[in-house]
């Protein structure tokens, strides 16, 4: 985008052709970037009316002023959720973007730094509960991908160590046979 060289009061104007995607301390990293990108794309295509400059400045001032009220993680989660909902409403985005319930639950479990990584959450998209790892994170001294990612969820839900090993061996056998 070419920024206009026309200046007013020492400030250059971009003529509504310069957009900034916020990089803040956030929980909704990818969802926020997605919603901002959709908003910007719709504005560039002329599908979204950009408010008058004064209204934009007032909106920014309102959000900046509200930052002083964000005194704990729960208020920060709510603020980011409100911002995402605002972007989704502006663009007509229909999918669920508000994950505040999951973030609030996560913030509550994070109070115990030794165990919060052991908690599983339900997918907002599919409704599927993520499996828990059979070994508590704090006790898992093997940092290989095999130890952390490649485990059998059914065994994690209450199976024995042997069933995990047998499942891994069966998967390896099937992969070898299928790849031969």
C-alpha positions in Angstrom: 0.0 0.0 0.0 1.2 3.4 -0.9 0.9 5.9 1.9 -0.3 9.4 0.9 2.4 12.1 1.3 -0.3 14.5 2.1 0.0 15.5 5.7 -2.1 17.2 8.2 -0.8 18.5 11.5 2.4 16.5 11.1 0.5 13.2 10.6 0.6 11.4 7.3 -2.6 9.9 6.0 -3.0 6.5 4.4 -6.4 7.3 2.8 -7.9 4.1 4.3 -5.4 2.0 2.4 -3.1 1.0 5.3 -4.2 -1.7 7.8 -2.5 -2.9 10.9 -3.1 -6.4 12.3 -2.7 -6.1 16.1 0.1 -8.1 17.8 -0.9 -8.1 21.4 -0.5 -10.5 24.3 -3.3 -12.9 23.3 -4.9 -16.2 23.7 -6.7 -16.2 20.4 -3.6 -15.9 18.2 -4.7 -17.6 15.0 -8.4 -16.9 15.4 -7.7 -13.2 15.9 -5.4 -13.0 12.9 -8.0 -14.8 10.8 -10.8 -12.4 11.9 -8.6 -9.4 11.3 -7.6 -10.7 7.9 -11.2 -11.3 6.9 -12.2 -7.8 8.1 -9.3 -6.2 6.1 -10.0 -8.3 3.0 -13.7 -7.3 3.1 -12.8 -3.7 3.6 -10.3 -3.8 0.6 -12.9 -5.5 -1.6 -15.4 -2.8 -0.7 -17.7 -5.3 1.1 -17.3 -3.6 4.4 -17.8 0.1 4.9 -14.9 1.7 6.8 -16.2 4.1 9.4 -15.3 7.8 9.2 -11.8 8.6 10.5 -13.2 10.3 13.7 -15.3 7.2 14.5 -12.2 4.9 13.9 -10.1 7.1 16.3 -12.9 7.0 18.9 -13.2 3.2 18.6 -9.4 2.8 19.1 -9.4 5.2 22.1 -12.3 3.2 23.6 -10.4 -0.1 23.3 -7.1 1.4 24.6 -8.9 3.0 27.6 -10.5 -0.4 28.4 -7.1 -1.9 28.8 -6.7 -0.3 32.2 -9.6 -2.4 33.4 -7.9 -5.7 32.4 -6.6 -6.5 35.8 -6.7 -10.3 35.6 -6.5 -13.0 33.1 -10.3 -13.6 33.1 -10.9 -9.9 32.1 -8.3 -10.2 29.4 -10.0 -13.3 28.0 -13.4 -11.6 28.0 -11.9 -8.5 26.3 -10.3 -10.6 23.5 -13.5 -12.6 23.1 -15.5 -9.3 22.8 -13.1 -8.0 20.2 -13.4 -11.2 18.1 -17.1 -11.2 18.4 -17.1 -7.6 17.2 -14.9 -8.5 14.1 -17.2 -11.5 13.4 -20.3 -9.3 13.6 -18.8 -6.7 11.3 -17.9 -9.3 8.6 -20.9 -11.6 9.0 -18.7 -14.5 10.0 -21.0 -17.3 11.1 -18.6 -19.9 12.7 -18.1 -20.0 16.5 -15.1 -17.8 17.5 -15.9 -17.3 21.2 -13.8 -19.8 23.1 -14.0 -17.9 26.4 -15.4 -20.8 28.3 -12.4 -23.0 27.4 -10.0 -20.2 28.1 -11.6 -19.5 31.5 -11.4 -23.2 32.3 -7.7 -23.3 31.2 -6.9 -20.2 33.3 -8.4 -21.9 36.3 -6.4 -25.1 35.8 -3.2 -23.1 35.2 -3.2 -22.1 38.8 -1.5 -25.4 39.5 1.6 -25.2 37.3 2.5 -28.8 37.9 -0.7 -30.3 36.5 -2.4 -27.8 34.1 -0.8 -29.5 31.1 -2.6 -32.7 32.0 -6.1 -31.3 31.5 -8.0 -32.1 28.3 -10.5 -29.9 26.6 -13.5 -30.4 24.3 -13.1 -29.1 20.7 -15.4 -26.2 19.9 -15.6 -27.4 16.3 -16.3 -31.1 16.7 -17.4 -31.4 20.3 -14.8 -34.2 20.7 -13.0 -34.4 24.0 -9.2 -34.5 23.6 -7.6 -37.6 25.0 -5.4 -37.3 28.1 -1.8 -38.5 28.0 -1.3 -41.6 30.2 1.8 -40.0 31.9 1.4 -36.8 33.8 3.4 -34.0 32.1 5.5 -33.3 35.1 6.6 -37.0 35.2 7.2 -37.3 31.5 11.0 -37.1 31.2 11.2 -38.3 27.6 10.7 -35.2 25.4 10.7 -37.1 22.2 7.6 -36.8 19.9 7.1 -40.5 20.2 6.7 -40.3 24.0 4.4 -37.2 24.0 2.3 -37.4 20.8 2.3 -41.0 19.7 0.2 -42.8 22.3 -3.0 -44.7 22.1 -5.9 -42.7 23.5 -7.9 -45.8 24.5 -5.0 -47.0 26.5 -4.6 -43.5 28.0 -8.2 -43.7 29.2 -7.5 -46.6 31.5 -5.6 -49.3 29.5 -2.5 -50.9 30.8 1.1 -50.1 29.9 1.2 -53.4 27.9 -1.8 -52.4 25.8 -0.1 -49.1 24.9 3.0 -51.1 23.8 0.9 -53.7 21.9 -1.0 -50.9 20.1 2.2 -49.2 19.2 3.6 -52.5 17.8 0.5 -53.2 15.9 0.5 -49.6 14.4 4.2 -50.1 13.4 3.4 -53.5 11.8 0.5 -52.0 9.8 2.6 -49.1 8.7 5.4 -51.4 7.6 3.0 -53.8 5.8 1.1 -50.9 4.2 4.3 -49.1 3.1 6.0 -52.2 1.6 
